[in-house]
């Protein structure tokens, strides 16, 4: 069974939430201005490509910021 693009997208969002501890409502609010976004995904709604792009850019930006913060720490401060 192959994974659909929608399933891959949802899996990426869920993995990000788990990895960061972001609350789903806050994630949706910050990423796309919709606190119900993740709940709607979980209920089977598919975002538009423009919305998916916006979400992935949001995730990439936060991950890049985290990497930058880690890079500024000394080796013993992780």
Residue, then its C-alpha position, 0 to 999 in steps of 0.5 A: x500500500x502506498x502512502x498518499x500525499x495527504x497522509x504524508x503531509x499529516x504524518x509530517x505535521x503529527x511528527x512535528x507536533x510530537x517532536x516539539x510539544x506544540x499544542x495542535x491549536x497553537x500550531x494551527x493558529x501560528x501556521x495558518x491562522x486557524x486553531x482548528x487546522x490540525x483537528x480538521x486534518x485529523x478528521x480527514x480534511x485535505x488542505x489546499x496546496x497553498x495551505x500545505x506549502x504555508x504549513x511546510x514553510x512554517x515547520x521549516x522555519x521553526x526547525x531552522x531557527x532551532x538548528x541555529x540556536x543549537x549551533x550557537x551553544x557550546x558543545x557541553x550545553x545541549 
